[in-house]
Amino acid sequence: MKYIQPLRKPMTEKFLNCSVFHYDCNKVIEGLVRSLKSTGLNPAGLLIMGASGLGKTTAIRLFKEQYSRPATETHSYQTIVPVITPENGTVKSMTCALLKALGCPTPDRGSAHSMFIRAVKLMENLETKIIIFDEIQHLTEKNAQKKTKPVINFVKNLMSETNCPVVLVGMPDAKDLLELDEQIERRFSKSIVLNPFSMNNENVNHDYTDTDLFFSFLHTIADIMPIDTINIEDPVVAKRILAASKGKISIIIKILEYVIENNEGELATLSDFSRAYSEISDYDIQYCPFIITTKQLEKLYFLEG
């Protein structure tokens, strides 16, 4: 039997290829640029924290796309190197992950020390300017506690030997890592926290509230939606979307992806959003934000206590 790869509709692909992200992602990219500028004698570390689904990975991808130095006919560059922190989080596994990200064909060969020397040399050859360790929360898990301090020393040594800034990216508890070492805390004096969307009317800056930013995001989404839908900028519909996603941009996009992909040319209604929610969510569908009454919506999702 011939295998057929199922494909998304072209309009769904086009929607997903649009870069729409949380306001806080701008802060992440600005912070990454500041760290990149510090490459040299006094590299500045950066800690980026936030729950999953808030756009950390998207911000890193956009930063890399914009600031990576392109290869030439005679030389390859790896100016920006994102690395996924391994779950076991030892010095050797971290160095191996770094070597792999740098393109080393034998990343696990040799001792941790020899691997570190190879990584430093390879970074020099590839003119690496910044290292980004993502999923750094693996180092805070209980089974990794005994190994964390040596890994922190590894990060310090990497910055000292290469004069490259290191960026640590992870869940909110990643901040605990900095308390393990006074020197690393000084090197990582700047941190950025990504928060989910909200509608509390709290000031984000002098010009905007969190509600303003959420509606600005929805307005951008509405402009690029390839199908006709209910008005997602309607305050009640916006609250339903916020409740369903818990303010996470990744869940909002997944809901909209399902709605677009399964649309048959008619106006997408709350029922379509409800079906999308049930497909992508593990939440109790009985309390689906898209089908309960407005009064229930307020009581279940927006009234404190």
C-alpha positions in Angstrom: 0.0 0.0 0.0 1.4 3.4 -1.0 2.1 5.8 1.8 0.4 9.2 1.5 1.6 12.0 3.7 -1.4 14.0 4.9 -0.9 17.7 4.3 -2.5 20.8 5.7 -4.5 23.1 3.5 -2.4 25.8 1.8 -4.3 28.5 3.6 -3.6 26.9 7.0 0.1 26.7 6.1 0.1 30.3 5.1 -1.5 31.3 8.4 1.0 29.3 10.4 3.9 30.8 8.6 2.9 34.3 9.7 5.0 35.6 12.6 2.5 36.9 15.2 3.8 36.8 18.7 3.3 38.1 22.2 4.4 41.7 23.1 6.9 40.2 25.6 8.7 38.5 22.7 9.9 42.0 21.6 11.5 42.3 25.0 13.2 38.9 24.5 14.6 39.8 21.2 15.8 43.2 22.5 17.5 41.4 25.4 19.1 38.9 23.1 20.4 41.8 21.0 21.9 43.5 24.1 23.7 40.3 25.0 25.0 39.8 21.5 26.5 43.3 21.6 28.4 42.4 24.7 30.4 39.7 23.0 34.0 40.4 23.7 35.8 41.3 26.9 32.7 41.5 29.2 29.9 39.2 27.9 26.6 39.7 29.6 24.5 36.7 30.5 20.7 36.7 30.1 18.0 34.6 31.8 14.7 34.3 29.9 11.8 32.7 31.9 8.3 31.8 31.1 5.8 28.9 31.0 5.6 26.8 27.9 3.6 28.2 25.0 4.4 31.9 25.6 6.7 32.4 22.6 10.2 31.9 23.9 11.2 29.5 21.1 9.6 31.8 18.5 11.5 34.8 19.7 14.8 32.9 19.6 14.0 31.7 16.1 13.3 35.2 14.9 16.4 36.5 16.6 18.6 33.8 14.9 17.0 34.5 11.5 17.7 38.2 11.7 21.2 38.3 13.3 22.9 35.1 12.1 25.8 35.7 9.7 25.2 33.9 6.4 27.7 31.4 5.1 30.0 32.3 2.2 31.5 30.1 -0.5 34.6 29.7 1.6 33.5 29.7 5.2 30.6 28.6 7.4 29.5 30.6 10.4 27.6 29.7 13.5 27.2 33.1 15.1 24.1 32.2 17.1 24.0 28.7 18.5 20.7 27.5 20.2 21.3 24.3 22.3 18.6 22.1 23.9 19.6 21.3 27.5 19.7 17.5 27.9 17.4 16.0 30.5 20.3 14.4 32.4 22.1 17.7 32.6 25.7 16.7 33.3 28.8 18.7 32.1 29.6 16.0 29.5 26.0 15.9 28.2 25.8 19.7 28.0 29.1 19.8 26.2 28.0 17.1 23.8 24.8 19.0 23.1 26.8 22.1 22.4 29.1 20.2 20.0 26.2 18.7 18.2 24.6 22.2 17.8 27.9 23.4 16.4 27.8 20.7 13.8 30.6 18.4 15.2 30.3 15.0 13.6 31.5 13.2 16.8 30.1 15.2 19.6 30.3 12.5 22.3 33.9 11.5 21.7 36.5 11.9 24.5 36.4 13.2 28.0 34.4 16.1 29.2 37.6 18.2 29.3 38.7 17.3 25.7 35.1 17.9 24.5 35.1 21.3 26.1 38.4 22.3 24.4 37.0 21.1 21.0 33.8 23.2 21.6 35.8 26.3 22.4 38.0 25.8 19.3 35.0 25.1 17.1 33.3 28.2 18.3 36.4 30.2 17.4 36.5 28.8 13.9 32.8 29.3 13.4 33.0 32.9 14.8 30.3 32.1 17.4 29.0 35.2 19.2 26.3 33.9 21.5 25.2 30.5 23.0 21.5 30.0 24.0 20.7 27.0 26.3 17.0 26.3 26.0 15.0 24.1 28.4 17.4 25.0 31.2 14.7 23.9 33.8 16.1 20.4 33.3 18.8 21.4 35.7 16.4 22.3 38.5 14.6 19.0 38.5 15.1 16.9 41.6 17.1 14.2 39.9 19.6 16.7 38.5 20.3 18.7 41.7 23.6 17.0 42.5 24.9 17.7 39.0 23.7 21.3 38.8 26.7 23.1 40.4 29.3 21.6 38.0 27.1 22.6 35.1 26.9 26.2 36.4 30.7 26.2 36.6 30.7 24.9 33.0 28.6 27.9 31.9 31.0 30.3 33.7 34.0 28.7 32.1 32.4 28.8 28.7 31.8 32.5 29.0 35.3 33.1 30.3 37.1 31.0 27.6 35.2 32.3 24.6 34.2 35.8 25.7 30.7 34.9 24.4 27.5 35.7 26.3 25.4 32.7 27.4 21.6 32.9 27.5 19.6 30.6 29.7 16.0 29.9 28.7 13.5 28.0 30.7 10.5 27.7 33.0 10.0 30.2 35.8 11.8 28.1 38.4 15.0 28.5 36.3 15.8 31.5 38.4 16.8 29.1 41.2 19.9 28.2 39.3 21.4 31.7 39.8 21.2 31.4 43.5 23.7 28.5 43.5 26.6 30.7 42.7 27.4 34.3 43.4 29.6 34.8 40.3 26.9 33.4 38.0 24.3 35.6 39.6 26.5 38.7 38.8 27.0 37.6 35.2 23.3 37.1 34.8 22.1 40.3 36.4 19.4 40.8 33.7 16.4 38.5 33.4 13.2 38.7 31.2 10.0 37.1 32.2 7.3 36.3 29.7 3.7 36.4 31.0 0.5 35.0 29.5 -2.0 37.3 27.9 -4.5 38.8 30.4 -7.4 41.2 30.6 -6.8 42.7 34.1 -6.4 46.3 32.7 -3.0 46.5 34.5 -0.4 48.8 33.0 2.3 47.2 31.0 4.0 50.5 30.3 3.0 54.2 30.1 0.9 53.7 27.0 -0.7 50.3 27.2 -2.5 47.9 29.6 -2.4 44.1 29.3 -5.9 44.3 27.9 -4.8 46.7 25.1 -2.0 44.3 24.2 -4.3 41.3 24.0 -6.7 43.1 21.7 -3.9 44.3 19.6 -2.8 40.7 19.2 -6.3 39.7 18.3 -6.6 42.5 15.8 -3.4 41.3 14.1 -4.8 37.8 14.0 -8.1 38.9 12.6 -6.3 40.7 9.7 -4.5 37.5 8.6 -7.3 35.0 9.1 -7.9 33.3 5.7 -11.6 32.4 6.6 -14.6 34.3 7.8 -15.2 33.9 11.6 -17.2 35.4 14.4 -15.6 38.6 15.5 -12.7 37.5 17.7 -12.2 41.2 18.8 -15.6 41.2 20.4 -15.0 41.6 24.2 -17.0 38.5 25.1 -15.4 36.3 22.3 -12.0 37.6 23.4 -12.7 36.5 26.9 -13.7 33.1 25.7 -10.4 32.8 23.7 -8.4 34.0 26.8 -10.2 31.4 29.0 -9.6 28.5 26.6 -6.0 29.3 26.1 -5.1 30.5 29.6 -3.4 33.4 27.8 -0.9 31.1 26.0 -0.3 32.1 22.4 0.6 28.5 21.4 -2.9 27.3 22.4 -4.6 30.2 20.7 -2.8 29.4 17.4 -3.6 25.7 17.8 -7.3 26.5 18.2 -7.3 28.8 15.1 -5.3 26.2 13.1 -8.0 23.6 13.7 -10.8 26.1 12.9 -9.1 27.0 9.6 -8.1 23.5 8.6 -11.6 22.1 9.1 -13.5 25.1 7.6 -15.7 24.3 4.6 -16.2 27.8 3.4 -18.8 28.9 5.9 -18.6 31.4 8.7 -16.7 29.8 11.6 -18.9 30.0 14.7 -18.5 29.4 18.4 -19.4 25.8 17.7 -16.3 25.5 15.5 -14.1 27.0 18.2 -15.6 24.6 20.7 -14.8 21.6 18.5 -11.2 22.9 18.1 -11.0 23.3 21.9 -12.1 19.7 22.5 -9.6 18.4 20.0 -6.5 20.2 21.3 -7.4 20.4 25.0 -7.3 18.0 28.0 -9.6 20.3 29.9 -13.1 19.3 30.9 -15.2 20.0 27.8 -18.3 20.4 30.1 -16.9 23.8 30.9 -15.7 24.7 27.4 -15.4 28.5 27.3 -16.9 28.6 23.9 -20.3 27.0 24.8 -21.0 28.1 28.3 -23.1 31.3 29.0 -21.5 34.6 29.5 -22.4 34.5 33.2 -20.8 31.1 33.6 -17.7 32.3 31.7 -17.2 35.1 34.2 -17.9 32.9 37.2 -15.7 30.0 36.2 -12.8 31.9 34.6 -12.6 35.5 35.7 -14.0 35.9 39.2 -11.3 35.5 41.9 -12.0 32.9 44.5 
